């Protein structure tokens, strides 16, 4: 007898083919039967009036940084995500330097994860910031030959252990200190294993075109496959630039580069508040920044540096950004969470930069912020419609008392339910393919992304009439609507929009990309 039977669902198989009605039989974590004939099983779900599709794949997340605190991955599961990718934006949990100075290798990290209970499947990249810290600390200098070889050796070890590739975080020191020559050398290693390089671009605003071209040039020099992470155009003067950057992506593909992008369906962005600190000041490390912000003349100099960077528009954040800046997650000031920084500053009689410095100091430089209405919906929609763009949350987890960007909770129901099924952005078949089969094919997740016999039983059952996100800036943890069941490796983990606490996810290691027929 089958472990699980799903009766009468409208099935979207992930391939962008027309939907059809059938019964699904699951055993041993696999889809073993798809038929119109009656089936019997130990557990039967009546899916009449519901739609079924492959489990969603989050191509750009940061769950790896929170897995020890929240292994259930509630925010992933409760929006239908059954597989996510971490280690993005130049930062990963390994390789790393242990407190005693020894090396924590990527292989050791993955071996530990393979014995860790987790709610959803997880695959990982190695961050270029980690490689730099291991080889040369927080120095902003170009790597010496020995340091370059050290980074390449660490990266080769990570690829052999099962990393998907390398990620670059080109606004986050020390990852941002990497030159095009350095990145190309690292990507040659990744290309040996047919892996990917994921780029958080150096600029998504006034130098957006140049930043995209930099990533493409790295791909040309190295032969490495490429992902443009959370692709977007930020701030009003740059709205509309995605018309050009998507054309650049098309031309690169026509010239033989294997290039893709991912994006989320929101006009707000989120990043660490320490990005307000000018890049040059990061080169001595986090402890030095904490010391600088502790008081006296150094704190004054740090505050003035932020103010000057804003006024001159020379830093990552610009003069127009403070009024739309919120604090999302402050460990020492939970009363700030979800509030605008300018409002906090007004209450305390301080400047914007003073509140930023004070909060970063108290939090040990870990404060997370958010900026609303920094993108235009026309750009967001244009990017999401592109056939080489996949869906991502760019988010991690939800912890008690911590506000988050609404994308952490609602990305996939928002895109599929609100924007596509009811909003008409694209047909449901196309939207679901972007969330399932396309990323499975791109990243080589064999057995994922398809409703097909012999594929893994990672499945989402939803009500197409009610599927929707409910999270907002003011209520960022509100449950989604319309998710009836989420199934990971054959086990039900979400019922009526809420995780049931069961953890059946697995660590996924890199394999050579294949067409995931699941018929092998």
N, C-alpha and C positions, 0 to 999 in steps of 0.2 A: 504494500500500500504506500502511496505517495506521502511525503512528509506534509506537504501543503498544496492545496488546490485553490486557484483563483478562478471563479466562474463568471463569465459573461462580460468581461471588461472590453472596452474599446481600446485597442492596442496601437500605440505608436512605437514602432520597433527601433527607432533611432536613426534610420537611414534616410529620412526625408521622403519615404514612400507613403502612399495613402494608408490611412488607418484601417483596421479591420477588427472584427469581433471574434474572440476565441476564448477557450479555457486554457489555463496554464497549470502544469504540474511541476512541482519542485521536490527534489530529493537530494540529500547530500550536499546542499549548498548550490546546486546547479538547476538550471531550467532543463527538464528532461522531456517534457511533452508540451506541444502547442497544437491544440486540436479543437474542432467543433463538437467532438463527441463528449459525452458525459465522463467525468473523472471522479474518483473517490480518494480521499486522503484522511490522515489523522486530524488535520485542521482544514476547514473550508471557509473561504472568504467569499461572500456574495458581492460581486463587483458590478452588478447591473446598475447602469447610470453613472458609473465611474470610468475614468481613463487610466490606463496603465502604460508606463514607459520605463526605460532603463533608469537606474539610479543616476542622479546628477553628479557631474564631475566638476569640482571647483579648481580651475587651472592656476589660480594664484591666491594663496592664502598664507596665513602665518600661524596655523594651529600648532606647529612644532614648538613654538616658543611658549605655549600654554599647556602642552599635553600633560606635563607632570602635575599641574594644578587641576586640570579638568579633562581627564582622559575620556569621559563620555562623549565629549564634543557635541554637547546638546544643541548649540546654535547651528551646527552643520546638519545634524540629523533632522532637526525640526523644520528645515526648509527643503528636505529631500536629497541632501548631499550625501552620497555614499562613498565617495573617493575625493580626496583633496591633495593638492601639491603644496609643500612647504619649502622652507629654506630660500625664500625669495628676497629681492631687494638688497642683495649683497650680504645678508645676514642669515646664518644657520647655527644650529646648536653644535656643530662640529665641522671641521677640526677646530680645536680650541686649546688654549694653554691652561692647564690645571693650576690651582693656587700654589702648588709646590714646584711649578715650573715644568712639569712633565707634559707630554703631549696627549691630548684626548683625541683619538683618531676617528675618522668617519666610519671606519669599519667597526670599531668598538661600539660607537653610537648606534649603528644599525643593528648590530648583534643584540644590544640591550633592548632596542625597540621591538625586535622580533619576538621577545618574550614578555612584552607589555600588553596588557588589555587595553583596547581602544574601541571607541564607538563606531568610527568610520575608517575606511581604508586610507592609508597615508603613503605618499611617495615624496621624495625629497631631492632638493638640489643642494649644492655646496656654494656658500656665499663667498664672493671674492674679498669681502671685508675680513672674513675669518682667515683666509689664506694670507692676507697682508699682515694681520696681527700676529699670526704664528711665525711669519718669516721676518718681520721688521717692525713690529709694534705699531704705534700710531703715527709713525713718521710720514710726512707728506712728500718725501723725496722719491725719486725714481728708484726702483730696486737695483741693487748691485747684482752682478751676474750670479753670485752664490745665492742671494735672496730670491732671484727669479727662478733658479733651479729648485729651490726649496718649495716655492709655491707650486711649481709644475709637478713636483713629486707628490705633494699632498693632494693635489687635484687628481693625479693619476690613481692614487690609492683610493680616493673617494669614488671615482668612476668604476674601478674594479670591484668595490664593495657594493655598488648598486645605485649610485647617484644618477639622477636623470641628466644632470649637466651642471652648469655653473650659472649663478645669478649675479648680476651687477647692480649695485645700488649707487648710482652716480650722483646722488645728492647727499648721501650719508657718509661722512668721514669714518674710517679711512678708506672705505670702498671708493669714494669719489676721487681719491688722489690717483687712480689708475689712468694711465695714458692710453691712447689708441694702440701703441706698440705693445704695451704690457697686456692689454686685453686680447689682442690678436695672438700673442704667444700662448696665453692660457687657453684660448679657444681652439688652438691647434691640438692640444691634448684632448679636449672634449670631442673634437672631430674624429680622433682615432677610435672613439667608442660610439660614434654615430649619435652623440648626445646633443643637447640643446644649450644655447646661451639665452637667458632671459634678461632683458634690459629694462631696469627702471632708468629711463633716459636722463641725461644730464640736464635737460631743460624741456619743459612742456609748455612754454610761453613764448617770450620774445625771440628765443633762439631754438624754437621747436624743430624747424626744418634741418638746421645744422646737427641737432642731437639725433634725429632719425638717420641722417646720412652717416653720422659717426658709427652707429650700430651696424648699418649695412656695410660700411667699409671694413669693420671687424670681420663680418661674415665673409666678405670677398677674400680677405687676406688669409683667413684660416680655413675656409671651407666648412665652417660650423653652421648648423641649423639654428634658426633665430626666432625668438619670441619678443615682441614689443609689449612690455607689461602695462597693464591698466591704461590703455592708450586713450589720451585725452588732450584737449587744448584748454589751458587755464587762463583766466582773467579776460575781461571784455575786449581789449585790443587784439587778442589772439583768437577769439571765437571765429569759427569758419575755417581755420587752418587745417582741420582734418580733411577737407576736400583735397588739399594738396598732399598731405602725408599718406592718405590712403591710396592716392595715385602713385606715390613713390613706392608704396608696398607692392602695388600691382606690377609696376615696371621691374622692381627687383625680382619678383617671382617669374616674370617673363624672361628675365636674363639668366634664370637658372638657380637663383638662391631659393632655399626652402625657408620661407618666412611666414609667420603667423602673428596674431596679436590676441590679447584678451582685454576685456573691459567690464565695468559694472554699470548698472543702470541708474546712477544717481548724479546729481550736479554738485554734490559736496565731496570734499576730500578729507583724508585724515592722515596724520603723520606725527612723529614725535616732536614735542615742542622745542626740543634742542636744535631743530633745524633753523630756528630763528638766530642762533649763534653763528656768526660768520665762519666759513669753512676753515680759514687759516688758524683759528683759535682752537680747533679740535686736535691739532697735530701732536699735542703732548698727552692726550688721553683723557678719559672720563674723570679720573681722580683729580687731575689738574683743573678741570672745569669746575668740579665741586669745590675745590680749594679757592679758586678765583671768585666764586659766587658767595663765599662765606662772609665777606665783609671788607670794610676798608677801601683803600684805593683800587685794589684789583676788582672788587665788585662794581665800583663806580665805572672803571674802564670797560668792564664787560657790558654793563648796561648801556653805556654810551656807544659801544661798538654795535649793539643791536639797533639802537636808535639811528645811528649813521647809516647802517645797512638798509634800513627801511626808507629813510629819507632819500637816499641816493639810488634806490631800486637796483642795488648791485648784488643783493643776496638772493637766497631762494625765495623768501617772502618779500612782498612789495609794499609800498606806501599805502595802497588801497586795501590791504588784507586785514589789519587789526579789527575793524568793525565787524567782520564776519568770522572772527576766531573764537572758538569755544574750547574750554577744557573738558575733556571727556573722562580721563582717568588720572586722578591725583591720589597717590597712596596716602599722603599725609594730610591732604585737605579735601576730604570727600565732600565737604560742603560746596566746593567749587564745581564738582562734576555736573556737566550739562549746562553750565552757565557761560555767558559771554565774558571774555577777559576784560573788555572795556568797562563793563558794568561792575566787575569786581574792583577794578582800578579806581573807578569813581567813588565807590563806597569807602575805600581805604585812603583816598587822597593821594594815590600814587599814579605814576605813569604806566602805560601799557608794558613797556620794557621792564620796569621794576617788578611788576607782578610776575612776568615771565621768569625773570632771574630768581626771584624769591621762591617761586613754586618749584622750578627745576632744582634748585639747591636742596630744598626740603625733601624732594622725591629722589634725590640721587641721580638726576638727569633722566628719569624714566617717564616723565609726564607725557601723556598722549593728548593731542589737540585735534580739532576739526575746523574746517573752513567751509561755510555754506555758500551756495550760489556762485561757485567759482568757475563752473562750466555752464555751457548753454545746452538746453535739451536737444536742440537741432544737431549739435555735434555728437552728443551722446547717442542719439538715435541713428545717426549716419554711421558711426563706428559699429554699433551693434548689428546693423543690417549687412555689413560687409561679409562676404562668404568665407574669409580667412580669419574671422574674429570669433573667439570663444568667450564663454561667460566666466566671470570670477567674482569673488567677494572682496578680495584684498583685505580679509578680516581674519580674526582668530576666534576668540571665545567670549562668553558672557560669565562674569563672576558677580556675586552679590554686592550690591552697592556701587557698582561701576557702570557709568554710562558708556555707550559704544556708538559708533557710526551705525545708522540703521541698516547699512549693507551687511553687517555681521549677522543680522537676524533675517533679513527679508529679500536678499538679492534674487534668488531663483523664483519664488512665487511672484515677486513684483514683475520680473521680466516676462515669465510665461503667462501668468494670469491677468495681471493688470495691463501690461503693455501689448501683449500679442493676442491672446484669446479675445479679450474685450476691447483692447485699444487698436487692434489691427495693424500693428507694426510689421508683422510677418505672419504667415500661416503657422499654426501650432506645430505641424510636422517639421518645418524649418527651424523653429525655435528650439524644439526638443533635440534635433540633430546637433545644434550648436552646443548643447549642454551635455551631450552623451557620446554619440558615435564619433563626432569630429575630434574631440580631445582624446578619446580612446585610440583612434587611428593615429593621430599626430604623435602621441607619447608612447605608443606601442603597448597599451594596457590590454594585453590579450585576455579575452573573456569578459571584458567590460564594455559598456556602452551600447549593447544590443539586446533586444528581446529575441532570442534565437536559441534553439535547442543546443545544449552543451555549454552555453554561456553561464557565467556566474549569475546567481539569482540576487542581484542588486537591483531592486525594483521600487518604483514609486506608484502608489495608487492615489489618485486625486479626483476631486470633483471639479470639472472644468468650469462650472457655473459659479463656484464660490472661491476658487483658488486665488489668494491675494495676500500681500504683505500688509501688516498693520503697524510696524515699527516706524516711529518718527523721531525727530531730534529730541523732543521733550519726553517721549516714551519709547526709548530705543530697544527695549527688551520685550515689547508686546508680541504675543504669539501670532503666527500666521494663521490663515483660514484655509480650509479646503483640502488639507493633507490628511487623508484617511489612514493610510498605512505607508510606512517606509520599511523596506526589507534589505538587510545587509547579509550577504553570503547565506541566503536562505532563511534567515531568522527575522521575525518581526521586531523592530526596535522603536517604531513610532506608531502610536494609535491615536486617532483624532487630534492631530497636531502636536502631541506631547510625547517626548521620549519616555520609554518605560524602564530605562535603567540598564537594559541588556547591552552588552558590548561584544560585537562579533566582527569588528574591523581587523584588517591585517596590514602589515607592512608590505608595500610593493617595491620591489627592486627593479632597476632598469633592465629591460630586455630589448633586443633589436626590434625596431618598429616593423609591424606586420599588419596586413589587413586582418582585423580581428573577426575571422569567419566563425570561430567557435565550433567549427565542424570537425576539427582535427582530433 
